[in-house]
Each structure stands twice: as C-alpha cells, then as structure tokens.
Amino acid sequence: MTPTRAALADGSGGFTIGTIAVGQPGPGEVLVEIRAAGLCHTDHASLRWNRPLVMGHEGAGVVRSVGAGVGTVRPGDRVVLNWAIPCGHCFQCLRGDEVLCETSRPAHVMERSAGHAHADGTQWKGRPIDRSFNLGTLCGLALVRHEAVTPLPEGIPWSSACIVGCGVMTGFGSVVNVARVAKGGSVVVIGCGGVGLNVIQAARLCGAGRIVAVDLHDAGLDRARQFGATETVLARRDDTGLELAAAEVRARLGGRGADYAFEATAVPALAFAPLAMVRDGGMALQLSGINDPVTVDMPRFMWNKHYITPLYGGCRPARDFPRIFAHYLAGELRLDELVTRTYELGELGMAFEDLLGGRIAKGVVVF
C-alpha cells in the first residue's frame, strides 16, 4: 500500500485532509497519479452522503501501473477520468446508453457499485473507504476501473483536461447529444458557471442563432459573452422563480420563448424555471442533478413542451472525450479560460467558499 494525501468527507457535512493508503491495481484496474482535480457543487454535496468518502470526481493524471488484462493504457500514459464507467454488456450499454449502465450504476452515488476498484484497494485508518463516483480524484493516487480512463492527447494542460471529466462533458453533451441543438436555433442558459458556460460554447459550435445567458452576477454574464452568448439578462435576487427574467427572455425572442432552455444553477427552486423560457413545443433541460423535493404548476408544461433531466450529457467516453479534445486543439472550444483559479489541496475550504459564492467558473486543485 502506498500512502497519499486526500480530501476525505465525513458524511455529515465536514471534511478533512488526511493520509490514505492505496494498493496496486488488480485485474482490469488502473492506478493513476492525479495531477489536477476539478471542483463542482456535487463535490460539496458529497460531504453529506452518509458515509466517509475520498472526495472528487473530475481528474487527470499519469498512469502509474495497470492490472492484468488492461490493454487500453500503459504506465506513463496521460489520461483523463470519467465517472460514467460502462460495463459494455448490460441492457443499457448494449443499446448505446452507457451513461445509464445497470452494472456500475454511475449516478447512484449513495451506494457502492460494481464500478469500484476492489474493495480494500483504498484504505483510511486501516479500513476500506469508498471513492466518490468510484473515482475519488481529490487525492494523489486514484485506483479505478480501466473503463474510467481515456487517453489524453499532448498539448492539453492538466488543469484544463481534468474539468472535461464532468463539468465540460455535462454542458457540451447536453447540447450536442441530448438536445441536439439545431443550426439557427435559439438557446437560453440559466446559470453561467462551469456547466452553463459549456452549454453556451457547445450551442455556438452547433450554430445556434441566438444564445441568451441569464445570471445573478455581472461577472457571470461577462464570462458568458466571452464564451459565445449573443445577449444577456441580469436576474434580480428577489425574482426567486425567475418569472421576471423569463418575461424578458420571451419578449426578446418574439414573445414565444426559446427553442431550448438549459438550467445550470444547482438551485432546487429553479429546477423547472426553463419551462417558462421555452416556446410551445420547445425543450427544457435541467442539468444540475437536483434531488430535492420541488413542486411545479402543471400548466408550465403546456403546450407540447419537452422536459428532461439528462445525465452527464449522455456521455459515451470513447466517443465524446476525443471529440472535445479535438475541438480544443483546433481552437474551437475553450478550456483554459474556464479555470478561474487553482488551489492546493489544503486550500479546499477556500475553494468551496469561492465556488458557493459565485466567484469562480471552475476551480481546480493541482497536485
């Protein structure tokens, strides 16, 4: 077992920086030396997942060793991690919905799943400890299934690569794979953090005609314009359901609303807000993975509106990650500019304060 520093959630709302022990990879497993790990609201939510965890689910690094049967990567390879770990043979994987894998159950973060590396491969204080989303990237070493790693081309900085593993993929994939935004279509994005900005730039890549960004912060709207928003709406803090913002959006778009509206705020009260911003027959997408009980007036769904909560942008790592990397290397997709600030592992508390305060788009812990 090799000791390494890690951020450890206690399951009751707190965390500590401590030392864990990580074993060598077993069959089908890969040991990755983490170089950078991205942060998002889900990492903060993981503090209350009812059990101790190695935190983090966005990461990039170098393969240190591989277990038997792994032929996709070898020691020394640059890789980026993903938490949609497909088994390749269940009902959902065979029909192309790898993100819904019934074996690894990637979204069932409250329980241990088959996507984990062997049970005793990561230990804290002499006992096995789970890794968040089967990854646990906020530590020096991550022991993962080989399906969780995708080769990373040269020329992409670690801090830019790691965020592809969730925030970039969620925004980009929700536009390209799920909504399939049509050329010339109109798009509204509610929330201009890491996910929202990737919705904006993916919509730009799809050739959307108008892209309207909605946010509470001028800084967020400034970033939205840099990433491709054609116009912005500054929401009022007392407009808790964004009714006033929705009225302004509809007025700007001919009174009928947008073809597509994406929620990316992580605010439960706004889960159904995009329904008020799309036209009849339009598509409203809630990207924040909100689990809290919320209510909605059913007339919001009229008429023929589509409402969907896509998981991880419909991610198929072997298809989507190379496509994102190619866009970046061609200068068509911004990753470097998404990273507002980098932190050391010991500054995780400060990073969460910046994240929750809306002061950063994406924060990254570098090792």
N, C-alpha and C positions, 0 to 999 in steps of 0.2 A: 504494500500500500504506500502511496506517495502523498505526503501532506501538502495542502494548498490552502490559500486564503479564500474565504467565501462569504457571501451575504446570506444570512440564514433567517428566514421568517419563523416567528414562534407560533403562528396560527391564531394569535389573539390580538393582532394589531401592531405588534412590535417586531423589531429585527435586531440582529447583532452581527458584527463582523468577527468571524472566528476561523478556526482551522479545521478542515475536514480531511479525511483520508480517502484517496481514490485508487481503486485497483486497476489491474491490467485488463484489457478487453477480452471478453470471451468470444465464442463463435458468433459471427455476424455483428460484432461491435467495433466501435472506433473510439480511441482516446484522442481528444482534441485539446491542444493548448490554446486557450482563449486569448485573443489579442485585443478584442473590443466587444462590448455588450451594450446594446441599445436599451433604452428605458421607455416604458409607456404606462398609461393608467392601470393596465392589467397587473403590472408588477406591484403597484401599490395595493391593489385589491387582493393580491396573493398573501398579504400579511394576515388576512383573516380567513384563510382556507382550512381552518380547524385542525391543522397538524403542522409540525415543523417541515420546512422545505428549503432546499437550496434554490435561491431565487434566480429569476432571469429566464427569458425565452427568446431573445434576439442575440445572436452571437456569430463571430467569425474568428477563425484562427488557423493553426497549423496542425496537421495530423501528426501525432507523436508515435502512435502504434496502432496496429489493426489486429483483429482476431481472425481465427480460422474462417475461411470461406468468403472473406471480403476481397473483392477484385475491382471495386469501383474506384478506390483511392488507395494511396500508399503513404508511408511516413514521409514527411516533408511537403506534402501537398497543401496548398491553400484551399480552405473550404469555408462555406457559409452554412449555418444550421437552419433547419426549418422544423416547426413543431407539428406539421401535418405529416405524420410518419406512416406512409401506406404499407399495408401488408402485401398488396398485389394480388390477393386471391379471394377476398371476401366478395359478397354481393355488390357492395358499393364500389370497390376498387375495379372490379371487372366491368362495371358499366361506365367507368371513367370518372366517378365522383370520389377520387382518392381522399379528398378532404373530409369525407364522411366515413372513412374506414371503420368498419364494425369491429375490427380486431384491436387496433391500437386506440380507438375512440379518442382522437386528439383533443376534442373540445370538452371532454369530461374531466375537467381539471381537479375535481373534488375527490377523485378516486385513483387508485393505482391501476394502470392499464398495461396491456401487452407491449406497448411502445417503449416501456422502460428497458434499460440495460439490466443485467442480472441484479437481483435484489440486494445483495450485500456488496456491490461494487462501489458504493459511495457510503461512507460511514462518518458519523459525528459522535464523539464521546463513546466510541466503541460500539455504536448501534447503527443499523442501516437507516438512511434518511432518503426520502423521495426528492426528486428533482422537478422543479416547476415545469409543467408541459413536457415532461420527460427529457428536458434539456438541462436546466439549471446553469445558465450561462454567466451568472454573476459570481464567477469563481475562476481560479487559474486553470483548472482542468475539468473538462466535461466528458463523461463516459456515456456514449449514446449508441443507439442502433445505427447501423450503416445507412439505413434508409433516410436518416435525418441529415445527412451531409450531401452537399452539392459542390462540385469543384468550382473554385473562384478564379477567374482569369487574372493575369498580371495586370497592373495598371489601375486597380481599384483599391483605394486606401481602406485599411481595416475599419475605421470609424464610419465610412460610407457604406461598406459592404454589409456590416452587421445589421443595419436597420432594414435591409431588404427582407430579412427573415420574418418580419411581422408587419410593421407599420407601412412600409412601401408596398409590400405584396397585398395587404388588405385594401389599400386605396386603389392601386393600379388594377388589381384583379377584379374588384367590384365594378369598375368601369368597363374593362376590356372583356372579361369572361362572363360576368353576370348581367349587367345592364346592356352591354354591347352597344354603347352609345353610338348613334348614327351620325355620319358626317352632316354638319349643318344643324344638328340638334341643339336644344337649349338645356343648360345644366345649372342647378343651384347646389351649392355646397354649404352646409351649416356647420361651422367649426373649422378653423384654419390652423389646426395643429398638424402633427406629423401625418395622420391619415388623410385629413382634409386636403392638405397640400398635394398629396399624391393622387387624390381624386382629380384635382384641378389639372395637374400636368398630364395625367392619362387622358382626360377629356380633350385637352389641347392636342395630344397626339392622335386622337380619334377624329379630329377636325370639327369639334363642336363649334357652332356658330357664336353662341353667347354663353359665357360662364360667369355666373353671379355668385360671389362669395359673401357669406353672412357671418359676422363675428362680433363679439362684445368689445374686442380690443383693436385699437388703431394699428398696433404693431402686427397683429394677425392679418389684417386687411392689406397692410403694406406688403407682407410676405406673399399673400395671395396674388397680388398684382404681379409680383416678380415671377411667380410660377405659372402665370397664364390666365388669371381671372380677367375678364374684359370689363367688369364693373363690380362694385362692392356696396354692401348695405351694413351700416354700423347699427347693431341691435342695441336697444335700451335695456338696462338692468331691470327695470320694473315691467318690462314686456316678457313676463315669465314663460308664457307659452308661445312666444314669437308671433302672436297674432298680428301685431302692427308691422313687423318685419315681413310677414307673409303677404300682407296687403300691399306693401311697397313692391315686393317682388312681382306679384301678379300685375300690378299697374305697369311696371316696366316692361313686362312681357305680354303686352296687348290685352291684359285683363284676364287671360285664361290660365296663366301659370306656365311652368317649365315642362319640358318633355321628361326630364329626370331630376329628382332631388335626392341628395345624399345627406344623412345625418352623421356627423363625426365629432360629437361633443362629449360623450360619456356622461351626459346629464340625463337621468331617467325621465324627468318631466318632458324632455324633448324627443322621446322615442318616436312619437307619431307626428312631430312637427313637419316633416317633409310632405305629409299628405296635404297640408294646406298650401303647399307651394307648387304642386304639380297640376297640370291640366286634367280634364276628364280623359280617361284612358292612359294617363301618364304613369310613370313608375317611381315609387318612393322606396328608398333603401335606407335601413337603419344599420350602421356599420359598427356601433360601439359595443355590441355584445351585451346589452343591458339585461340584467337578470332580475331587477327589482319589479315588484308589482306596480303596474301603471294602468290607468283607465283611458278610454278614448270614446268620443261620441261617434257612433257608427256612421252617421251621415258623412263623416270625413272620407269614407271610402267611396262615396258616390262621385262620379259615375264611372264604373269600369276601371277604377284605379287599381294598380298592382302594388302591393306592399310586400317587401321581402327583407329578411334579415340574413344576408349572405354570410357564410362562414369563411373567413380567411381569403376572401376574394376568389373562391372556387379554385384554390391553389392546387396545381399539379407541378411539383417542384422541377421535374425533369423538363417540362415544357416552359414554365413561366420564368424561372430564375435566369436561364440563358438569354431569354428574350429581354428581360430587364437589364442584364449586364450589357447586351449588345446596344440597347438604346443609350445607356450611359456612355459607353466607349465611343459612340457615334456623336456624342454631344447633344442628344435629343432628350435626355432625362437627367434632371438634377438630383444628385445625391449629396455631394459635398455641402451644398448650400442648405440642406435640411438640418444639418447638425449645428445647432445654435451654440452648444457648449460641450466640452468634455470634462470629465471628472475622474479622480482617483476613487478606488473602491471605498476608502474611508470617508469620502465626501458624499456618500449615498443619501444621507439625510438632507443635505443641501440640495442635491439633485431633485429629490421628491418635492421639496418646497418650491423650487423653480418650476417644476412640471405642473403642480397643482395650482400655482399662482398664475399660470398662463404666460410665463416669462420666456419660455423656450418652445421651439417647434419639436426638436428632438434633442435629448441629452444622451450622451454616450459615456460609459465607463471604460477607460483604457487601462490595459494591463502592461 
